[in-house]
């Protein structure tokens, strides 16, 4: 789960360099650009929001309650905006200091959902079944040569799309990099196979509770109405990623010196010689592991049924995953204490994201108390509402991508943008789920080249490849996928 772990911050953009890239490393040391911690950034945005309440005129729309899929939802009525007196709406220092607590209180349902899922996944991941399953697959496909690339990418992309596979890949980097080098490819091919596949899975998330479901919950979208379209988009994005990786891999195998990691790989081959023999019994994929994965897959199937047929929301989904986690803990023969400790550890990994959600909601609280949310919506609707939908969605995608540069957490960016973008969808007459799509597209895309991405930097560090060298490859696939995403986002507005 991409936002489950604590993000890595204050990273120099070329800090992952190693190997023989000595000259590049010396040049890189001249640059010391540091990204601020997300909490610091959020607090700064709280201050900015408070200042805006004194500058931006206060105003409001008239609203009405409508029924959507059997549920009631409050929506604004276009053309009814009017300004109101500014008296009493300016937010001062005390309001800024209260905003984090107010935000956490306002987002308590989403935060509870995140923490319970985190605890459940703490138990699931503690078993190591997913890790060993992927290792076993890599061993099984070893004799198939180049076919291991598309097959592994499909599997990882499914993981990214359904449950947010990301950090789980870190232990596999060393194994898969060694595997790709043995097949005559390079370490970048391994990173593309694992990391890029997980990101396109995130871009085309279907039932990912840490991406789609949280954004839909914040944006008041129920039932995953565009699930069928998300499945089509998953196929398109995954096919493009596989084609790009295969083209790169075959080019490198034909001409090894064309690899951007050629020199560092020479040293890496020596370092990794014989590395595949260190796991021993730990890497064995057992019948118990198969049972764990089977229960997890059944749980995903039940979740899809519950969302589509029973109208499940965050409370029901959290309860389901809690049950799945407990059953898996029993299968893994964890003691009660082990399950509790794993649950607490999983919750701890998600506290970072939970606080981000609360801080982001705190920004909304300040804007609401300052009565400038409707003013902002009215301005956006007037500026963007008259644009062709293709241009509107492209600008929306660019904005979501830019936000991810500073807030890489998928849940954090959703909490920051959905409260404003959701009602904007009503004003410009498009499905709110299209806004959810723009969030998952922008978040997944930018994290392909985001210098604050912990999983990416972990892979580059293992390979001894600098972030700058990764950009030579990463920016190409980023550009291709951005254009495709812009087109597909426009198509979604026509559905």
ROGUBA-608211 format. One line per field, with one value per residue (C-alpha): x, y, z; chain. Coordinates in steps of 0.25 Angstrom, whole numbers. Layout:
BEGIN
px [X:...] .
py [Y:...] .
pz [Z:...] .
kette [A:...] .
END
This chain:
BEGIN
px [0:7:3:4:19:25:29:44:47:58:64:74:69:82:84:82:95:105:115:124:116:126:127:112:111:121:113:100:106:105:90:83:69:60:45:38:32:17:13:21:15:1:2:7:-5:-13:-7:-9:-24:-26:-20:-29:-41:-37:-35:-45:-59:-69:-80:-90:-98:-112:-112:-122:-122:-123:-124:-112:-113:-123:-114:-116:-105:-105:-101:-100:-110:-102:-105:-109:-96:-96:-86:-89:-83:-68:-71:-67:-62:-47:-39:-28:-16:-25:-33:-21:-16:-30:-31:-23:-32:-44:-40:-37:-51:-58:-50:-52:-60:-49:-38:-44:-45:-30:-26:-34:-30:-15:-17:-23:-12:-2:-6:-7:7:13:11:20:11:10:25:28:17:24:38:32:26:39:46:35:36:51:53:43:53:47:32:35:34:20:15:21:16:2:2:8:-1:-13:-8:-6:-20:-27:-20:-9:3:15:24:23:32:44:49:48:57:70:64:58:70:79:69:68:84:84:75:83:75:79:75:66:58:55:51:41:36:33:31:25:15:11:9:0:-8:-9:-13:-24:-28:-41:-45:-32:-37:-26:-28:-41:-50:-44:-46:-60:-63:-58:-65:-78:-78:-84:-84:-72:-81:-69:-63:-65:-58:-47:-45:-44:-34:-26:-24:-19:-9:-4:-2:5:15:18:20:30:37:39:44:54:58:60:68:77:79:83:92:96:104:91:86:86:91:102:114:107:102:116:119:106:108:120:113:101:108:102:92:80:85:83:68:68:55:50:47:39:25:16:2:-1:4:-6:-17:-14:-14:-27:-34:-29:-34:-47:-48:-46:-57:-66:-63:-66:-80:-82:-79:-87:-99:-100:-96:-85:-77:-65:-70:-74:-61:-53:-61:-58:-43:-43:-49:-40:-28:-33:-35:-22:-15:-22:-17:-3:-4:-1:-4:-14:-3:4:-8:-10:4:3:-10:-4:9:0:-8:5:9:-4:-3:5:-6:-17:-11:-9:-24:-28:-19:-24:-38:-34:-31:-45:-50:-43:-48:-62:-62:-57:-69:-59:-61:-73:-66:-54:-64:-71:-58:-53:-67:-66:-52:-52:-67:-67:-55:-57:-57:-44:-37:-44:-40:-25:-24:-30:-20:-8:-13:-15:-1:5:-1:5:19:17:7:11:1:-11:-21:-14:-16:-31:-34:-28:-35:-48:-55:-53:-53:-65:-75:-68:-72:-86:-85:-78:-88:-79:-79:-72:-65:-58:-51:-47:-41:-33:-28:-23:-18:-10:-5:0:6:14:20:27:36:34:47:40:36:41:39:45:57:59:59:69:78:79:82:93:86:84:71:76:78:65:58:64:55:44:41:38:28:22:20:13:4:1:-4:-12:-18:-22:-30:-36:-40:-48:-54:-59:-67:-75:-80] .
py [0:12:22:11:14:26:34:37:52:62:53:59:57:49:42:28:28:18:9:15:28:35:47:49:47:59:68:64:68:82:82:81:82:77:75:79:68:66:71:84:86:83:93:103:101:103:117:120:116:125:137:134:135:150:153:145:150:141:135:123:115:110:95:84:69:59:44:36:21:21:30:45:55:70:77:92:99:105:120:123:128:141:148:150:159:156:160:148:139:143:131:135:128:121:115:110:103:97:93:80:75:80:73:59:60:63:52:42:32:32:31:20:12:15:10:-3:-6:-3:-13:-24:-23:-23:-37:-41:-36:-42:-56:-53:-61:-50:-48:-63:-65:-55:-61:-75:-69:-63:-76:-84:-74:-74:-83:-76:-65:-52:-56:-54:-39:-38:-49:-42:-28:-33:-40:-27:-18:-26:-25:-10:-8:-17:-15:-4:-13:-5:-6:-21:-20:-15:-29:-34:-23:-30:-44:-38:-30:-42:-50:-39:-38:-53:-53:-42:-30:-19:-14:-3:-14:-20:-7:-5:-19:-17:-2:2:-9:-5:9:6:-2:10:19:9:5:-3:-6:-2:2:12:20:18:15:26:37:32:33:47:51:45:35:21:8:10:14:14:0:-6:6:5:-10:-5:6:-4:-13:-1:5:-9:-12:1:-2:-16:-11:0:-9:-21:-11:-5:-19:-25:-13:-14:-29:-26:-15:-15:-2:5:3:15:6:-1:3:1:-12:-17:-15:-20:-34:-36:-32:-41:-53:-65:-56:-64:-75:-68:-70:-84:-90:-76:-74:-87:-85:-94:-99:-90:-78:-83:-83:-69:-64:-71:-65:-51:-53:-58:-45:-37:-44:-42:-27:-25:-32:-24:-11:-14:-22:-18:-3:-5:7:9:3:-10:-11:-9:-20:-30:-27:-29:-42:-46:-42:-50:-63:-61:-60:-73:-80:-75:-80:-67:-66:-56:-47:-48:-44:-32:-28:-29:-21:-10:-10:-9:3:9:9:16:27:36:35:37:49:54:52:60:72:72:72:83:92:90:93:107:110:106:114:126:124:124:110:114:126:117:107:118:124:110:108:121:119:105:102:108:100:88:76:70:83:83:69:71:83:75:64:74:80:66:62:75:73:59:64:70:61:47:40:35:37:51:56:51:58:71:71:63:73:84:76:68:79:85:73:76:90:86:75:63:50:52:38:45:54:41:36:49:48:33:36:49:42:29:37:47:36:30:41:47:49:46:32:23:10:16:21:7:0:10:9:-6:-5:6:15:30:37:45:33:27:40:37:25:29:43:35:26:37:46:34:31:45:47:34:38:51:45:34:44:52:39:37:50:45:32] .
pz [0:-5:6:17:21:26:14:11:11:10:-1:-10:-24:-28:-15:-20:-28:-27:-34:-44:-46:-38:-47:-47:-32:-31:-39:-32:-19:-23:-23:-9:-12:-1:-1:12:20:17:31:29:16:21:33:23:15:27:29:14:16:28:21:9:18:20:5:-3:-2:6:-2:-3:-13:-10:-8:-10:-6:-17:-17:-23:-24:-13:-4:-1:-5:-3:-16:-20:-29:-41:-43:-29:-24:-16:-7:8:19:22:37:46:35:36:42:51:58:69:57:50:63:65:50:51:63:56:43:50:56:43:36:47:38:28:38:45:32:29:43:43:29:33:45:36:26:37:40:25:22:35:29:17:8:-3:-3:-4:-14:-23:-21:-25:-37:-41:-39:-47:-59:-59:-71:-79:-81:-86:-83:-69:-71:-76:-67:-55:-59:-60:-46:-40:-47:-42:-28:-30:-35:-25:-12:-14:-15:-14:-2:-3:-15:-7:-3:-17:-23:-20:-25:-38:-41:-40:-48:-60:-60:-61:-73:-80:-77:-68:-54:-60:-67:-53:-47:-59:-57:-42:-39:-53:-52:-38:-42:-54:-45:-36:-48:-52:-39:-39:-25:-17:-4:-1:-14:-21:-9:0:-11:-14:1:2:-11:-7:-18:-15:-22:-31:-43:-53:-49:-63:-69:-59:-63:-78:-74:-66:-78:-86:-76:-73:-88:-90:-78:-83:-97:-93:-83:-94:-104:-94:-89:-103:-107:-95:-98:-112:-109:-94:-95:-98:-84:-75:-64:-72:-63:-50:-54:-57:-42:-38:-45:-37:-24:-27:-32:-24:-17:-20:-11:2:5:7:14:16:2:1:-4:5:5:17:8:-3:7:12:-2:-5:6:2:-12:-7:2:-10:-17:-6:-5:-20:-18:-5:-13:-25:-20:-5:-6:4:9:17:30:24:16:28:35:24:24:39:37:26:35:47:38:32:45:50:37:40:54:60:75:80:84:71:64:73:71:56:56:65:56:43:50:53:38:35:45:36:25:36:41:27:24:37:33:19:25:34:22:18:31:31:17:21:34:25:15:3:-2:-10:-15:-20:-26:-34:-39:-44:-50:-58:-62:-66:-68:-82:-86:-95:-86:-92:-88:-75:-71:-76:-67:-56:-58:-58:-45:-38:-43:-38:-24:-23:-25:-11:-5:-11:-2:-10:2:5:-9:-9:5:0:-14:-14:-4:-15:-28:-24:-24:-36:-44:-41:-46:-59:-61:-60:-52:-39:-41:-52:-42:-34:-47:-49:-34:-37:-50:-45:-33:-40:-51:-43:-34:-46:-45:-31:-24:-11:-14:-4:-12:-25:-17:-10:-24:-29:-17:-18:-33:-30:-40:-38:-39:-50:-59:-55:-61:-74:-75:-65:-72:-85:-80:-71:-84:-91:-80:-77:-91:-91:-77:-82:-94:-85:-75:-85:-90:-76:-77:-89:-81] .
kette [A:A:A:A:A:A:A:A:A:A:A:A:A:A:A:A:A:A:A:A:A:A:A:A:A:A:A:A:A:A:A:A:A:A:A:A:A:A:A:A:A:A:A:A:A:A:A:A:A:A:A:A:A:A:A:A:A:A:A:A:A:A:A:A:A:A:A:A:A:A:A:A:A:A:A:A:A:A:A:A:A:A:A:A:A:A:A:A:A:A:A:A:A:A:A:A:A:A:A:A:A:A:A:A:A:A:A:A:A:A:A:A:A:A:A:A:A:A:A:A:A:A:A:A:A:A:A:A:A:A:A:A:A:A:A:A:A:A:A:A:A:A:A:A:A:A:A:A:A:A:A:A:A:A:A:A:A:A:A:A:A:A:A:A:A:A:A:A:A:A:A:A:A:A:A:A:A:A:A:A:A:A:A:A:A:A:A:A:A:A:A:A:A:A:A:A:A:A:A:A:A:A:A:A:A:A:A:A:A:A:A:A:A:A:A:A:A:A:A:A:A:A:A:A:A:A:A:A:A:A:A:A:A:A:A:A:A:A:A:A:A:A:A:A:A:A:A:A:A:A:A:A:A:A:A:A:A:A:A:A:A:A:A:A:A:A:A:A:A:A:A:A:A:A:A:A:A:A:A:A:A:A:A:A:A:A:A:A:A:A:A:A:A:A:A:A:A:A:A:A:A:A:A:A:A:A:A:A:A:A:A:A:A:A:A:A:A:A:A:A:A:A:A:A:A:A:A:A:A:A:A:A:A:A:A:A:A:A:A:A:A:A:A:A:A:A:A:A:A:A:A:A:A:A:A:A:A:A:A:A:A:A:A:A:A:A:A:A:A:A:A:A:A:A:A:A:A:A:A:A:A:A:A:A:A:A:A:A:A:A:A:A:A:A:A:A:A:A:A:A:A:A:A:A:A:A:A:A:A:A:A:A:A:A:A:A:A:A:A:A:A:A:A:A:A:A:A:A:A:A:A:A:A:A:A:A:A:A:A:A:A:A:A:A:A:A:A:A:A:A:A:A:A:A:A:A:A:A:A:A:A:A:A:A:A:A:A:A:A:A:A:A:A:A:A:A:A:A:A:A:A:A:A:A:A:A:A:A:A:A:A:A:A:A:A] .
END
